[in-house]
Each structure stands twice: as C-alpha cells, then as structure tokens.
Amino acid sequence: MSASEPGRRVLLEQPSPDKQGRAGCIAAGAVIGVLVGMMVGLYALPPILRSIYGETKVAAGETFEGDGRVITVEAVGIASEPLGEASPGMQRSDVAIRLRITNNKTWDATLADWTLEVAGIENWLPAASAATDGEPGFAPPLGKTSTVELRFVVERPESDTRPLRLEALHLANPRVRFALE
C-alpha cells in the first residue's frame, strides 16, 4: 500500500430497524416450504406420476400381451353374501376376479401389485387373497398358463345404496389397467 492510498476499513453493517425480525420470517418460510413439499410428495405426486408414466390400458374383454406375459380377465363376480363381517357402520362386498395368465418370463409380482378401482371409493383397494390353479397364493408358474383368482374386500358406508360399480383392475408390475366394464 502506498502512502497516497487511504487504508481500507471494514464496515460492519448494523441491523436497521426495518430488517430486524426477518430471520424469524425466513425460518418460518423454510418450515412451511418443507411441509408443503412433503404434502405434495405424499398426496399430489403419485397421481401426477401415474398420469405421466401411465398404465397400458386394456379394454374389458381384451387381453394384455407384453413383458413376456399374456393376461386375460376371464370373470368378475360379487358374492351374494359377504364371506366376513363388515366394519361398524359399513357394508361389505366380496369381489372375485379370475385371470388367465401365461407367464414366459421371470416375474417378481406379488399379491400387493394388484388393486381394484371401485366407483365412489377414492383409493384403490388391495387384493385380500389369491389362489393360483386352486392353491393359495399368487404364484403363476414360468412357461405355463395358469388360472389365478384374486379376492377383494370392498367396504362402503351403510348409507350408500348405489349398486357396486367395479371400474378397473390395476397391476403395478408391469403397469396395466384392465377395464372391468
């Protein structure tokens, strides 16, 4: 530094009255942002991803062929009498869906990959049980055609007098939507 240059001074900024208290707003905004982000991730993102990455849609009575398998919905039935007790204040319907599956590729699908879409019920219903060729469980053999029966329990409020309308059977692996009507 030469004699003609003035020395440098570090000025510390003093908080002005109009900036005091903003740190709390920033922290509150961050917390709110994280909470909103979590809500979007939990509730809004799954339907958005379903619409973007979509499912292969199979019309009622048609057959899905792809990913090394052939799947056909052969029959859909609703038991005349429920096989179990309904929750308090609810009415219960037991639904059976029979599929014919030819599996020509190893498949890590499980019972949890099957869900039922019912009109008037927001969330798809998971399969309650399955039988493959009359044996309990979901286990279509490799290289063979088998019959799989999926069972679903549908509960609706007792006050709901509309007829039960089954819209679609969904498979998560691969992503397929089988229309039931």
KESETOR-154683 format. One line per 2 residues: number of its first residue (from 1); their letters; for each residue y, z, x of N, C-alpha, C, O. Coordinates in pm, whole numbers. Last residue first. Example, Ala and Ser with C-alpha at 12.3 -4.5 7.8 and 13.67 -1.06 7.14 Angstrom:
! KESETOR-154683
2) SA) -225 708 1285 -106 714 1367 3 787 1290 114 804 1341 | -569 780 1319 -450 780 1230 -330 780 1320 -332 846 1424 .
***
This chain:
! KESETOR-154683
181) EL) -5284 -1704 -6564 -5254 -1761 -6697 -5217 -1905 -6683 -5188 -1972 -6782 | -5316 -1634 -6305 -5423 -1595 -6396 -5400 -1649 -6537 -5490 -1639 -6621 .
179) AF) -5270 -1778 -5987 -5217 -1758 -6122 -5335 -1728 -6214 -5441 -1789 -6203 | -5298 -1641 -5681 -5381 -1706 -5780 -5322 -1676 -5918 -5325 -1562 -5963 .
177) RV) -5148 -1672 -5379 -5122 -1621 -5516 -5204 -1705 -5611 -5183 -1825 -5622 | -5202 -1576 -5043 -5232 -1667 -5153 -5202 -1597 -5284 -5226 -1477 -5299 .
175) RP) -5207 -1541 -4713 -5117 -1515 -4825 -5137 -1621 -4933 -5096 -1736 -4919 | -5548 -1468 -4604 -5419 -1535 -4594 -5336 -1511 -4720 -5388 -1465 -4821 .
173) NA) -5421 -1179 -4690 -5472 -1238 -4565 -5580 -1340 -4596 -5696 -1301 -4614 | -5342 -1092 -4942 -5247 -1079 -4831 -5291 -1151 -4705 -5208 -1183 -4620 .
171) LH) -5355 -1225 -5263 -5433 -1197 -5142 -5335 -1196 -5026 -5254 -1288 -5012 | -5307 -1150 -5604 -5249 -1180 -5473 -5345 -1139 -5363 -5408 -1033 -5368 .
169) LA) -5320 -1280 -5923 -5397 -1206 -5823 -5342 -1248 -5688 -5331 -1367 -5659 | -5092 -1263 -6201 -5146 -1325 -6080 -5227 -1225 -5998 -5205 -1104 -6003 .
167) EL) -5059 -1159 -6472 -4989 -1278 -6423 -5058 -1343 -6304 -5080 -1464 -6305 | -5177 -1029 -6765 -5207 -1039 -6622 -5147 -1169 -6570 -5180 -1277 -6618 .
165) RL) -5058 -838 -7011 -5049 -975 -6962 -5066 -976 -6810 -4979 -929 -6737 | -5149 -651 -7289 -5154 -655 -7142 -5154 -801 -7098 -5239 -879 -7140 .
163) PR) -4919 -649 -7564 -5050 -680 -7508 -5042 -689 -7355 -4939 -729 -7299 | -4705 -363 -7618 -4723 -506 -7589 -4864 -531 -7538 -4924 -443 -7475 .
161) TD) -4655 -99 -7646 -4752 -158 -7740 -4774 -307 -7716 -4853 -371 -7786 | -4589 179 -7477 -4587 34 -7455 -4696 -31 -7540 -4815 -19 -7509 .
159) SE) -4631 449 -7504 -4539 386 -7599 -4534 234 -7585 -4480 166 -7673 | -4783 521 -7286 -4849 514 -7417 -4762 441 -7519 -4815 378 -7610 .
157) PR) -4714 321 -6994 -4678 429 -7087 -4748 410 -7223 -4768 297 -7269 | -5007 209 -6813 -4874 184 -6871 -4842 300 -6964 -4932 371 -7007 .
155) EV) -5226 123 -6555 -5174 229 -6641 -5032 194 -6682 -4949 155 -6600 | -5510 -37 -6457 -5372 -63 -6500 -5331 51 -6593 -5394 72 -6697 .
153) VF) -5722 -78 -6195 -5686 17 -6299 -5538 -4 -6329 -5452 8 -6242 | -5952 -335 -6109 -5817 -280 -6103 -5799 -183 -6218 -5854 -204 -6327 .
151) RL) -6207 -479 -5911 -6170 -397 -6028 -6034 -334 -6003 -6004 -287 -5894 | -6367 -782 -5823 -6262 -684 -5794 -6229 -609 -5922 -6225 -669 -6030 .
149) EV) -6659 -919 -5717 -6592 -868 -5836 -6495 -759 -5794 -6534 -657 -5736 | -6771 -1209 -5564 -6702 -1082 -5543 -6637 -1043 -5676 -6568 -1124 -5738 .
147) TS) -7036 -1397 -5457 -6959 -1359 -5574 -6902 -1221 -5549 -6975 -1127 -5516 | -7047 -1637 -5186 -7081 -1509 -5250 -6993 -1490 -5373 -6890 -1555 -5390 .
145) TK) -7177 -1863 -4957 -7097 -1847 -5078 -7142 -1719 -5146 -7262 -1696 -5163 | -7160 -1830 -4597 -7230 -1833 -4725 -7129 -1825 -4840 -7013 -1787 -4821 .
143) GL) -7032 -1783 -4355 -7113 -1904 -4371 -7189 -1915 -4502 -7275 -2001 -4515 | -7034 -1434 -4370 -6989 -1552 -4298 -7086 -1668 -4322 -7207 -1651 -4311 .
141) PP) -7006 -1257 -4683 -7075 -1293 -4560 -7022 -1423 -4500 -6972 -1510 -4571 | -6758 -1038 -4797 -6814 -1172 -4810 -6880 -1214 -4678 -6817 -1207 -4573 .
139) AF) -6721 -748 -4884 -6779 -796 -4759 -6840 -934 -4776 -6962 -948 -4770 | -6615 -478 -5036 -6567 -615 -5017 -6617 -663 -4882 -6564 -625 -4778 .
137) GP) -6847 -273 -5230 -6761 -306 -5116 -6722 -452 -5112 -6784 -537 -5175 | -7185 -263 -5348 -7050 -205 -5341 -6976 -249 -5214 -7035 -259 -5106 .
135) EG) -7346 -566 -5449 -7344 -449 -5359 -7202 -394 -5350 -7108 -473 -5343 | -7318 -798 -5596 -7379 -682 -5660 -7382 -556 -5575 -7419 -450 -5625 .
133) DT) -7176 -966 -5424 -7313 -1001 -5462 -7388 -878 -5515 -7505 -857 -5484 | -6967 -705 -5376 -6999 -836 -5322 -7147 -863 -5347 -7233 -791 -5297 .
131) AA) -6723 -527 -5548 -6866 -544 -5527 -6887 -687 -5480 -6831 -781 -5537 | -6455 -289 -5532 -6509 -424 -5524 -6659 -418 -5510 -6716 -318 -5467 .
129) SA) -6169 -106 -5661 -6303 -117 -5603 -6345 -263 -5602 -6281 -349 -5662 | -5896 -128 -5704 -5956 6 -5702 -6095 4 -5638 -6134 99 -5570 .
127) AP) -5632 -312 -5562 -5768 -313 -5615 -5828 -174 -5600 -5812 -109 -5496 | -5294 -219 -5649 -5402 -241 -5553 -5538 -241 -5621 -5557 -178 -5725 .
125) LW) -5047 -392 -5833 -5147 -286 -5833 -5258 -315 -5732 -5311 -427 -5730 | -4702 -441 -5763 -4836 -496 -5776 -4937 -383 -5760 -4915 -290 -5683 .
123) NE) -4439 -289 -5949 -4517 -301 -5826 -4654 -359 -5856 -4715 -330 -5959 | -4351 -316 -6225 -4273 -364 -6111 -4358 -387 -5987 -4351 -494 -5926 .
121) IG) -4483 -442 -6512 -4507 -339 -6410 -4446 -392 -6281 -4484 -498 -6232 | -4439 -661 -6673 -4383 -533 -6715 -4406 -419 -6617 -4353 -309 -6638 .
119) AV) -4741 -823 -6592 -4609 -832 -6656 -4564 -694 -6702 -4641 -620 -6762 | -4895 -760 -6284 -4902 -743 -6428 -4760 -748 -6485 -4670 -684 -6431 .
117) EL) -5078 -859 -6013 -4943 -862 -6069 -4957 -861 -6221 -5020 -949 -6280 | -5288 -693 -5788 -5277 -757 -5919 -5134 -747 -5969 -5075 -638 -5968 .
115) TW) -5417 -748 -5457 -5331 -678 -5552 -5318 -762 -5680 -5336 -884 -5678 | -5602 -712 -5162 -5599 -769 -5297 -5511 -684 -5388 -5529 -562 -5396 .
113) DA) -5622 -575 -4926 -5549 -702 -4923 -5536 -767 -5061 -5465 -866 -5075 | -5792 -361 -4956 -5647 -334 -4964 -5564 -463 -4963 -5445 -458 -4996 .
111) LT) -6040 -464 -4896 -6008 -441 -5036 -5857 -422 -5054 -5801 -462 -5156 | -5966 -690 -4624 -6027 -571 -4681 -5989 -563 -4829 -5914 -647 -4879 .
109) AD) -6017 -944 -4374 -5960 -898 -4501 -6038 -777 -4552 -6158 -762 -4528 | -6092 -1065 -4141 -6073 -921 -4136 -6006 -868 -4263 -5945 -761 -4262 .
107) WT) -6330 -1305 -4085 -6222 -1267 -4175 -6210 -1116 -4173 -6307 -1045 -4201 | -6453 -1603 -3940 -6446 -1457 -3940 -6318 -1415 -4011 -6214 -1479 -4000 .
105) KN) -6527 -1864 -4171 -6451 -1819 -4053 -6449 -1667 -4056 -6444 -1607 -4164 | -6613 -1944 -4415 -6664 -2016 -4299 -6593 -1978 -4170 -6600 -2051 -4071 .
103) NT) -6696 -1832 -4721 -6625 -1786 -4602 -6687 -1852 -4479 -6800 -1820 -4441 | -6642 -1878 -5047 -6719 -1935 -4937 -6637 -1908 -4812 -6524 -1954 -4799 .
101) IR) -6640 -1693 -5339 -6581 -1708 -5206 -6682 -1769 -5111 -6794 -1720 -5097 | -6544 -1648 -5660 -6649 -1714 -5580 -6583 -1746 -5447 -6483 -1818 -5441 .
99) LR) -6461 -1349 -5840 -6425 -1458 -5748 -6551 -1519 -5689 -6652 -1451 -5671 | -6362 -1179 -6126 -6477 -1230 -6049 -6432 -1353 -5970 -6375 -1447 -6024 .
97) IA) -6199 -891 -6209 -6177 -1031 -6171 -6293 -1074 -6083 -6319 -1014 -5978 | -6133 -653 -6454 -6231 -705 -6358 -6201 -852 -6334 -6180 -928 -6428 .
95) VD) -5945 -372 -6544 -5948 -516 -6530 -6051 -553 -6425 -6056 -491 -6318 | -5888 -123 -6776 -5965 -158 -6657 -5983 -309 -6655 -6032 -368 -6752 .
93) SR) -5608 60 -6880 -5690 -60 -6899 -5761 -86 -6767 -5701 -74 -6660 | -5462 345 -7031 -5533 285 -6918 -5611 163 -6964 -5671 161 -7072 .
91) QM) -5150 499 -7095 -5270 433 -7147 -5332 355 -7031 -5261 306 -6943 | -4998 823 -7042 -5022 683 -7006 -5143 630 -7083 -5227 707 -7130 .
89) GP) -4972 1093 -7069 -4864 1010 -7119 -4882 861 -7093 -4791 782 -7118 | -5169 1168 -6784 -5099 1217 -6903 -4982 1127 -6941 -4902 1088 -6855 .
87) SA) -5381 888 -6690 -5290 997 -6654 -5219 1043 -6781 -5208 967 -6877 | -5699 822 -6846 -5563 785 -6809 -5484 909 -6767 -5519 1021 -6805 .
85) EG) -6037 828 -6732 -5927 891 -6807 -5793 843 -6754 -5775 824 -6633 | -6242 528 -6727 -6199 659 -6681 -6084 711 -6767 -6041 645 -6862 .
83) LP) -6287 285 -6834 -6400 348 -6766 -6366 487 -6715 -6453 556 -6663 | -6167 194 -7160 -6144 232 -7020 -6264 307 -6961 -6332 381 -7031 .
81) ES) -6319 -63 -7349 -6292 80 -7339 -6270 114 -7191 -6346 69 -7106 | -6325 -331 -7288 -6286 -291 -7424 -6254 -142 -7431 -6169 -100 -7510 .
79) AI) -6182 -450 -6985 -6284 -369 -7052 -6235 -326 -7190 -6118 -291 -7206 | -6093 -776 -6935 -6038 -642 -6956 -6142 -565 -7036 -6184 -610 -7142 .
77) GV) -6150 -1033 -6688 -6184 -958 -6808 -6117 -822 -6812 -6088 -761 -6709 | -6181 -1351 -6560 -6092 -1236 -6568 -6127 -1164 -6698 -6133 -1226 -6804 .
75) AE) -6360 -1565 -6335 -6345 -1497 -6463 -6251 -1379 -6449 -6241 -1316 -6344 | -6323 -1710 -6093 -6417 -1756 -6194 -6395 -1693 -6331 -6410 -1761 -6433 .
73) VT) -6110 -1822 -5863 -6116 -1716 -5964 -6205 -1770 -6076 -6167 -1864 -6145 | -6225 -1924 -5547 -6200 -1962 -5686 -6207 -1838 -5773 -6299 -1757 -5760 .
71) IV) -6184 -2022 -5216 -6182 -1909 -5310 -6144 -1961 -5448 -6045 -2033 -5465 | -6298 -2097 -4904 -6278 -2156 -5035 -6290 -2042 -5135 -6392 -1974 -5140 .
69) RG) -6181 -2090 -4563 -6246 -2033 -4681 -6211 -2111 -4806 -6110 -2182 -4813 | -6033 -2170 -4341 -6178 -2150 -4325 -6246 -2089 -4446 -6359 -2041 -4434 .
67) DG) -5775 -2209 -4430 -5801 -2099 -4337 -5950 -2067 -4329 -5989 -1951 -4313 | -5855 -2335 -4759 -5774 -2326 -4639 -5815 -2207 -4555 -5883 -2116 -4603 .
65) EF) -5837 -2377 -5092 -5914 -2421 -4976 -5823 -2418 -4856 -5723 -2490 -4852 | -5855 -2241 -5409 -5784 -2235 -5280 -5880 -2281 -5172 -5992 -2231 -5162 .
63) TE) -5877 -2409 -5721 -5946 -2348 -5607 -5856 -2351 -5484 -5788 -2450 -5458 | -5773 -2342 -6066 -5782 -2423 -5944 -5848 -2342 -5831 -5872 -2222 -5846 .
61) GA) -5735 -2166 -6275 -5848 -2259 -6282 -5866 -2346 -6159 -5965 -2418 -6149 | -5389 -2154 -6226 -5505 -2098 -6297 -5613 -2206 -6308 -5587 -2320 -6346 .
59) AV) -5286 -2266 -5897 -5274 -2262 -6043 -5402 -2204 -6104 -5508 -2205 -6041 | -5179 -2103 -5616 -5295 -2170 -5674 -5285 -2154 -5826 -5277 -2042 -5877 .
57) KT) -4954 -2107 -5352 -4972 -2084 -5496 -5087 -2169 -5547 -5092 -2290 -5525 | -4923 -1928 -5064 -4978 -2051 -5118 -5006 -2023 -5264 -5075 -1926 -5297 .
55) EG) -4618 -1747 -5041 -4762 -1749 -5056 -4801 -1890 -5097 -4722 -1963 -5157 | -4338 -1691 -4816 -4413 -1730 -4933 -4563 -1724 -4926 -4624 -1701 -4822 .
53) YI) -4139 -1651 -4645 -4267 -1691 -4586 -4370 -1722 -4693 -4477 -1775 -4662 | -3931 -1599 -4835 -3912 -1689 -4721 -4046 -1742 -4671 -4064 -1862 -4656 .
51) SR) -4034 -1423 -5022 -3978 -1549 -5069 -3960 -1648 -4955 -3972 -1769 -4975 | -4121 -1215 -4860 -4220 -1284 -4944 -4165 -1419 -4989 -4238 -1518 -4994 .
49) LI) -3875 -1134 -4755 -3973 -1197 -4666 -4080 -1271 -4745 -4124 -1379 -4704 | -3767 -1027 -4990 -3698 -1137 -4923 -3797 -1209 -4831 -3801 -1332 -4830 .
47) PP) -3942 -816 -5051 -3933 -931 -5141 -3865 -1052 -5077 -3901 -1166 -5104 | -3898 -656 -4802 -4027 -714 -4839 -4018 -828 -4940 -4082 -931 -4918 .
45) LA) -3608 -589 -4804 -3667 -681 -4708 -3804 -736 -4751 -3825 -857 -4737 | -3542 -393 -4993 -3496 -530 -5013 -3568 -629 -4923 -3586 -745 -4962 .
43) YL) -3672 -148 -4917 -3677 -199 -5053 -3639 -346 -5067 -3699 -417 -5148 | -3660 -95 -4637 -3773 -48 -4719 -3784 -120 -4852 -3895 -150 -4896 .
41) GV) -3425 -217 -4543 -3554 -245 -4479 -3673 -205 -4564 -3775 -274 -4564 | -3235 -99 -4709 -3255 -244 -4714 -3391 -279 -4655 -3464 -361 -4711 .
39) MM) -3264 166 -4623 -3290 131 -4763 -3315 -19 -4777 -3406 -61 -4849 | -3184 145 -4354 -3320 189 -4387 -3356 150 -4530 -3467 105 -4556 .
37) GV) -2916 65 -4388 -3011 -22 -4318 -3155 15 -4348 -3240 -73 -4365 | -2812 294 -4508 -2814 168 -4583 -2913 71 -4519 -2986 1 -4589 .
35) LV) -2845 473 -4290 -2912 497 -4419 -2921 370 -4502 -3026 341 -4560 | -2679 354 -4096 -2822 372 -4069 -2898 391 -4200 -3004 332 -4218 .
33) GI) -2430 370 -4230 -2485 240 -4190 -2635 248 -4164 -2710 159 -4204 | -2395 646 -4248 -2409 567 -4371 -2471 431 -4340 -2555 382 -4415 .
31) VA) -2368 702 -3974 -2477 762 -4052 -2501 682 -4179 -2616 653 -4213 | -2134 557 -3915 -2260 527 -3846 -2379 581 -3924 -2480 512 -3939 .
29) GA) -1946 683 -4080 -1977 541 -4100 -2108 502 -4034 -2185 423 -4089 | -1943 935 -3958 -1989 923 -4098 -2026 777 -4128 -2126 752 -4195 .
27) AI) -1836 862 -3709 -1969 922 -3717 -2025 910 -3858 -2143 878 -3875 | -1585 769 -3794 -1675 679 -3721 -1818 733 -3728 -1912 656 -3751 .
25) CG) -1477 998 -3905 -1498 879 -3989 -1596 784 -3923 -1681 725 -3990 | -1459 1164 -3681 -1545 1202 -3792 -1575 1085 -3883 -1687 1072 -3934 .
23) AR) -1269 1027 -3536 -1404 1041 -3480 -1502 1081 -3589 -1617 1035 -3589 | -1028 1054 -3663 -1103 928 -3681 -1246 939 -3628 -1334 866 -3672 .
21) GQ) -883 1277 -3604 -971 1284 -3720 -1051 1156 -3742 -1134 1151 -3833 | -591 1116 -3484 -673 1236 -3488 -758 1235 -3615 -710 1196 -3722 .
19) KD) -420 908 -3507 -557 878 -3461 -648 1000 -3466 -770 987 -3454 | -175 1007 -3583 -239 913 -3674 -382 878 -3631 -457 823 -3712 .
17) PS) -99 1174 -3367 -138 1236 -3495 -208 1137 -3589 -294 1179 -3667 | -256 1058 -3066 -143 1061 -3157 -189 1120 -3289 -308 1117 -3320 .
15) PQ) -374 1194 -2769 -405 1152 -2905 -282 1165 -2995 -215 1268 -2998 | -252 1053 -2474 -250 1171 -2559 -282 1126 -2701 -223 1029 -2750 .
13) EL) -397 908 -2204 -346 886 -2339 -359 1015 -2417 -465 1076 -2423 | -280 950 -1883 -380 991 -1980 -321 978 -2118 -212 1028 -2146 .
11) LV) -214 728 -1637 -158 794 -1754 -272 828 -1849 -350 742 -1888 | -201 726 -1301 -294 718 -1413 -233 796 -1527 -205 915 -1514 .
9) RR) 8 534 -1095 -15 660 -1164 -114 634 -1278 -109 529 -1343 | 66 403 -780 6 387 -912 -18 524 -971 -59 618 -902 .
7) GP) 383 373 -617 247 428 -627 194 415 -770 270 416 -867 | 557 65 -563 552 202 -615 406 248 -625 316 165 -639 .
5) ES) 604 -101 -262 529 -91 -388 528 52 -437 502 146 -362 | 732 -71 -17 810 -126 -126 737 -118 -262 802 -127 -366 .
3) AS) 545 23 158 650 115 118 730 62 0 788 140 -76 | 215 -83 58 337 -91 140 443 3 82 430 53 -29 .
1) M) -114 0 83 0 0 0 124 0 90 132 76 187 .
***
